[in-house]
Each structure stands twice: as structure tokens, then as C-alpha cells.
Amino acid sequence: MDRLMVAQLTATNSEQRKKLYDRVQEILAENQPMIFLASPDILVGAKNTIGNFHPAVLEPYVLWNVDQLYLRSGAENAGR
């Protein structure tokens, strides 16, 4: 499949590209079930004055629990 996908990406003829892509689809259909997973590398950050900060793996990464975020008082951050 990888070889076919590279070939269809570089094919200059649209008919050849379609033929290659159709073959990829046939191989995929023959080898079901297939589960496609994506886990992007996401980096998020916040100041240590924000409490209950727990980034999520789905969008919105940072504000999914915005109603539960709070600012910590100065006494809690004195040791940090």
C-alpha cells in the first residue's frame, strides 16, 4: 500500500493516479477491519497560578474544562 500511495502521489497522469488509488482502496477493503488512529504531538502550557489545568487529547486542548479552571491565591504559590 505504501508503494502504491507513493506512486499515485508522483503520477503525472490522472488516469494512472486513479488506477493506483483504486488499487489501494481494494487492498484496504480486502483487509478490513482497519482502525485508523491519530495521536498528534500536542504541547500546551499554563502558568502555575492556574488551578485544575488538565489538557485534553481532543480539541479544544486547553479550554475543554474552562468552567473548572481557577486562579490560585498567592499563598498557594509561595513555595513554587
C-alpha positions, 0 to 999 in steps of 0.5 A: 500500500505504501508503494502504491500511495507513493506512486499515485502521489508522483503520477503525472497522469490522472488516469494512472493516479486513479488506477493506483488509488483504486488499487489501494482502496481494494487492498484496504477493503480486502483487509478490513477491519482497519482502525485508523488512529491519530495521536498528534504531538500536542504541547500546551502550557499554563502558568502555575497560578492556574488551578485544575489545568488538565489538557485534553487529547481532543480539541479544544486542548486547553479550554475543554474544562474552562468552567473548572479552571481557577486562579490560585491565591498567592499563598498557594504559590509561595513555595513554587 
